[in-house]
Amino acid sequence: MPEPAFADASSDKDLERLKAEILSMRRHRKDGRPAPHKLVLLLAVIDSFADGTIRDNRIRLDDRLEMSFRRHFERFGMEGHEARIVYPFFHLRSSPFWHHRIRKGQEASYAASTTVVSKAAVDRLIEYAYLSDYAYAVMTSSSKREQLRRWIEGLLREEQSE
């Protein structure tokens, strides 16, 4: 599938801001090592922008995103961790660049939720995730998106070797 034609409005400042926020995001730890799930999900999102699956700022928790997540998890996952996409999809909400469009009438349930355990639970609460303007600008710039991909893969390889 050809790459969608996005206007390249991203700047180095957008990329550096997103990278700083990724470095500072909260991540589950096991045996002193950070879990890879959030970074792996971001790689799957990058794939979805690159292949045209995502054509606007709406990231849906669908089978295609999950397949990409699982593929990356096979490369970068940790022993003792399951490839469960629902956790990073939900918990990335604590990062300044990731937001959820909450389903109408579910605002109180969403606000009271501390975690979700299934795609059905996510679907009940969340219509889609979306990115802050600067993160979206990075994802829609093929050069910035690929720089971000290489950087995240480097972080994950470094964490694997620790």
Secondary structure as UniProt FT lines:
FT   HELIX           12..24
FT   STRAND          29..30
FT   TURN            31..32
FT   STRAND          33..34
FT   HELIX           37..50
FT   TURN            51..52
FT   HELIX           63..76
FT   TURN            79..80
FT   HELIX           86..91
FT   HELIX           92..94
FT   TURN            96..97
FT   STRAND          98..102
FT   TURN            104..105
FT   HELIX           107..112
FT   HELIX           119..125
FT   STRAND          126..131
FT   HELIX           133..139
FT   HELIX           142..161
//
